[in-house]
Amino acid sequence: MTEMRIVFLGTGGGMPSRNRGLPSIAVKTSGTVILMDCGEGTQRQFISSGIGFKKEFHIFITHHHGDHVLGLPGLLFTMAMSGRVDPVWIYGPGGTGELLERLMHPRMGRIPFKYFVREMKTGDSVRIKNLTVGCTSSDHTQEVLAYYIQEDSRPGKMREDFLDSLGVPRGPLWGRLQRGKPIIYGGRTITPEEAVGPPRRGRRIVYTGDTRPCENIVEIAREADVLIHDATFDNSMRDEANIEGHSTAMQAAEIASKANVSLLCLFHISPRYNNPETLLLEARTIFPNSIVAEDLMDIRVPYR
């Protein structure tokens, strides 16, 4: 079974606070790191978390506000100083290529590895090993992409009683059936359809970036294992949240409930909240399985 971890490198918004860095989330699986946003100080959080700069490294940017992108030069130069030679892939909304050109001015230093930029729009997706990472537009004060990470389905469970009743020995023949190929045993053909259960769904993670409550998020988050949602303010600041293009913790919980996700992680917490208990209590009145993301929190995403 492949482990899938979410490490919250920075969970604040707008400006750093004593307890929270700026937005950045690492998803680690199968020797691959997928980074969502890259606030200032992300490279230090990588070192503190112990994740390491894996050979295959992909960065997805939701939008171009400074608190989500200004960590890119520091991260890439830290990789360079660590001796990296493998390429890095960077994705984001329109204008991300120009943004990188401005941030990575040659006078700042030399990057010895290649980095490739792909600008994305609603409905686009990329394949990374056994994962699909796709995006949709959300609702902020500028163009913003929300992302999902969808793991491929796993083969169904073997119908052990059926195969044992036929005397099929465990080993290569079982493996062939699970790979979708028929076998001949005991004078009869045994098909995968009769020997293997239906495919089991892969895990799904959704990250909103900065957003007001948005039906597009509901659609991509349906039945997700983890929804990481903007929860910048408490409900008393609902009007301010709307003006600034953010959500309250209660609104994030309403989205989680509509989408029937397994776990809601409240994210992009305003520095005004030294104690996020208010946000958590508000969310749990709507969606009980809510948590407040904290810097360097590390959660495993189990199979359902």
C-alpha positions in Angstrom: 0.0 0.0 0.0 1.3 3.4 -1.0 1.6 6.0 1.7 0.1 9.4 1.0 1.1 12.2 3.4 0.0 15.9 3.6 2.5 18.1 5.4 1.3 21.7 6.1 4.4 23.8 5.7 2.6 27.2 6.1 -1.0 27.7 7.2 -1.4 31.4 7.6 -2.6 34.1 5.2 -1.6 37.6 4.2 1.4 37.9 6.5 3.2 35.5 8.8 2.5 35.3 12.5 4.5 33.9 15.4 2.8 30.5 14.9 2.0 30.4 11.2 4.0 30.7 8.1 2.6 31.6 4.7 0.6 29.2 2.5 2.4 26.1 1.4 1.3 22.4 1.5 3.4 19.4 0.5 1.8 16.1 -0.6 4.3 13.3 -0.6 3.7 9.9 -2.2 5.8 7.3 -4.1 9.0 9.3 -4.0 7.2 12.4 -5.5 6.5 15.7 -3.9 3.6 17.9 -5.0 3.8 21.4 -3.5 0.7 23.6 -3.4 1.6 27.2 -3.3 5.0 28.5 -2.0 4.9 31.3 0.5 8.0 32.9 1.9 10.0 30.6 4.1 8.8 27.4 2.5 12.4 26.1 2.0 13.0 26.4 5.8 9.8 24.5 6.5 10.9 21.7 4.1 14.1 21.3 6.1 12.2 21.4 9.4 9.6 18.8 8.2 12.2 16.4 7.0 10.4 15.8 3.7 13.5 16.4 1.6 13.6 17.7 -2.0 12.6 14.5 -3.9 13.8 13.7 -7.4 10.4 14.3 -8.9 9.1 17.7 -7.7 6.0 19.5 -8.9 4.8 23.0 -7.7 1.2 24.1 -8.3 0.5 27.8 -7.8 -3.1 28.9 -7.2 -2.7 32.6 -7.9 -0.1 35.4 -7.9 -0.7 37.2 -4.6 2.7 37.6 -2.8 1.9 35.4 0.2 1.4 32.4 -2.2 4.4 32.9 -4.5 7.3 34.9 -3.0 8.8 31.7 -1.5 9.6 30.4 -5.0 13.1 32.1 -5.4 14.2 31.0 -2.0 13.0 27.4 -2.6 14.7 27.1 -6.0 17.9 28.6 -4.9 18.0 26.4 -1.8 17.6 23.4 -4.1 20.4 24.7 -6.2 22.7 25.1 -3.2 21.8 21.5 -2.2 23.2 20.3 -5.5 20.0 19.5 -7.3 20.3 18.6 -11.0 16.8 17.1 -11.6 14.2 19.3 -13.2 11.3 21.0 -11.4 7.8 21.4 -12.9 5.8 24.5 -12.0 2.1 25.0 -12.9 -0.2 28.0 -12.4 -2.7 30.3 -13.9 -2.1 32.5 -16.9 1.0 34.8 -16.4 2.9 32.3 -14.3 5.7 32.1 -16.8 6.2 35.9 -16.7 6.0 35.9 -12.9 8.8 33.4 -12.7 10.9 35.4 -15.1 10.5 38.5 -12.8 11.2 36.5 -9.6 14.2 34.6 -10.9 16.3 37.5 -12.1 19.7 36.3 -13.3 21.5 38.6 -10.9 20.1 36.7 -7.9 22.2 33.6 -8.7 22.4 30.6 -10.9 20.0 27.7 -11.1 21.9 24.6 -12.4 18.7 22.6 -13.0 15.9 23.1 -15.5 12.5 24.2 -14.4 9.5 24.0 -16.7 6.4 26.2 -16.5 2.9 25.2 -17.7 0.1 27.7 -17.5 -3.3 26.0 -16.7 -6.9 26.9 -17.0 -10.2 25.3 -15.7 -10.5 21.7 -16.8 -6.8 21.2 -17.4 -5.0 18.3 -15.7 -1.5 16.6 -15.7 -0.4 13.1 -15.0 2.2 12.4 -12.3 2.8 8.7 -12.0 -0.5 7.2 -10.7 -2.0 10.6 -10.0 -4.1 13.1 -11.9 -3.8 16.7 -10.8 -6.5 18.9 -12.2 -7.9 22.3 -11.6 -11.0 24.5 -11.7 -11.5 28.2 -11.1 -12.5 29.4 -7.7 -13.7 32.9 -6.6 -11.2 35.4 -5.3 -10.1 39.0 -6.2 -8.0 37.8 -9.1 -7.8 34.6 -11.2 -7.4 31.7 -8.9 -7.2 27.9 -9.6 -8.3 25.3 -7.1 -6.6 21.9 -7.5 -7.5 18.3 -6.9 -5.1 15.3 -6.6 -6.8 12.1 -7.7 -5.1 8.7 -7.2 -5.9 6.0 -9.8 -8.3 3.3 -8.8 -6.8 0.2 -7.2 -7.6 -3.4 -8.3 -10.5 -5.0 -6.6 -10.2 -7.5 -3.8 -9.7 -11.1 -4.7 -12.7 -13.3 -4.1 -10.7 -15.6 -1.9 -13.5 -18.1 -1.0 -14.3 -18.6 -4.7 -10.6 -19.2 -5.7 -10.0 -21.4 -2.7 -13.0 -23.5 -3.6 -11.5 -24.2 -7.0 -8.1 -24.9 -5.4 -6.3 -22.1 -7.3 -3.0 -21.7 -5.4 -2.1 -18.2 -4.2 0.8 -16.6 -6.1 1.3 -15.8 -9.8 -2.1 -17.1 -10.9 -3.9 -14.8 -8.5 -1.7 -11.9 -9.6 -2.6 -12.5 -13.2 -6.3 -12.4 -12.4 -5.8 -9.2 -10.4 -4.1 -7.6 -13.4 -7.2 -8.3 -15.5 -6.1 -11.4 -17.3 -7.9 -14.8 -17.4 -6.3 -18.0 -16.3 -6.9 -21.7 -17.1 -6.8 -24.0 -14.1 -8.3 -27.4 -13.4 -9.6 -27.6 -16.9 -11.7 -24.4 -16.8 -11.2 -20.8 -17.7 -11.4 -18.4 -14.8 -12.0 -14.8 -15.7 -11.1 -11.6 -13.7 -14.8 -10.7 -13.5 -15.6 -13.8 -11.4 -12.4 -13.8 -9.4 -11.9 -10.2 -8.5 -14.2 -7.6 -7.0 -14.9 -4.2 -8.5 -12.0 -1.6 -8.6 -11.5 0.4 -5.4 -11.5 4.1 -5.6 -8.2 6.0 -5.2 -7.7 8.8 -2.7 -8.6 12.4 -3.5 -7.3 15.6 -2.0 -8.6 19.1 -2.8 -6.9 22.4 -2.1 -8.9 25.6 -2.7 -6.3 28.4 -2.5 -8.0 31.7 -1.6 -11.7 31.7 -2.4 -15.1 32.8 -1.5 -17.7 29.9 -1.1 -17.9 28.5 -4.6 -19.9 25.8 -6.3 -16.9 24.8 -8.4 -15.2 23.7 -5.2 -18.2 21.6 -4.3 -18.0 19.8 -7.6 -14.3 18.9 -7.5 -14.5 18.0 -3.8 -17.4 15.5 -4.0 -16.5 12.5 -1.8 -12.9 13.7 -1.4 -10.9 12.2 1.4 -9.4 15.6 2.4 -10.6 19.1 1.6 -8.2 21.9 2.5 -10.3 25.1 2.4 -9.7 28.8 2.9 -11.0 29.7 6.4 -9.5 33.1 6.8 -12.1 34.6 9.2 -14.8 33.7 11.7 -18.4 34.2 10.9 -18.7 37.6 12.6 -16.5 38.8 9.7 -18.6 37.3 6.9 -19.0 40.6 5.1 -15.3 41.4 5.2 -14.5 37.9 4.0 -16.7 38.4 1.0 -15.1 41.8 0.2 -11.6 40.4 0.4 -12.4 37.2 -1.5 -12.1 34.7 1.3 -14.3 32.3 3.3 -15.2 32.0 6.9 -14.7 28.7 8.8 -18.5 28.2 8.8 -18.7 28.7 5.0 -15.8 26.2 4.5 -17.8 23.7 6.6 -20.9 24.2 4.5 -18.9 23.4 1.4 -17.4 20.3 3.1 -20.9 19.2 4.0 -22.4 19.7 0.6 -19.4 17.8 -1.0 -19.6 15.0 1.6 -15.9 14.9 2.2 -14.2 12.8 4.8 -12.1 15.5 6.5 -12.1 19.3 6.3 -8.8 21.1 7.1 -9.3 24.8 7.8 -6.5 26.8 6.2 -5.2 30.3 5.4 -5.9 31.5 9.0 -5.7 35.2 9.5 -2.9 36.3 11.9 -5.6 38.0 14.1 -6.4 34.5 15.5 -3.8 33.6 18.1 -6.2 30.8 19.2 -8.1 29.3 16.3 -10.7 27.6 18.7 -13.4 30.0 17.5 -12.9 28.9 13.9 -12.9 25.2 14.8 -16.1 25.5 16.9 -17.9 27.3 14.2 -16.9 24.7 11.6 -17.8 21.8 13.7 -21.4 23.0 14.2 -21.8 22.3 10.5 -19.2 19.7 9.8 -18.0 17.7 12.8 -14.9 16.2 11.2 -13.1 19.5 10.9 -9.6 20.4 12.1 -7.5 23.5 12.0 -4.3 23.0 10.0 -1.1 23.9 11.9 2.4 24.5 10.6 4.3 21.2 10.3 1.2 19.2 10.9 1.6 15.8 9.1 -1.4 13.7 8.3 -1.7 10.4 6.5 -4.5 9.9 4.0 -5.9 6.4 4.5 -7.7 4.3 2.0 -11.5 4.3 2.5 
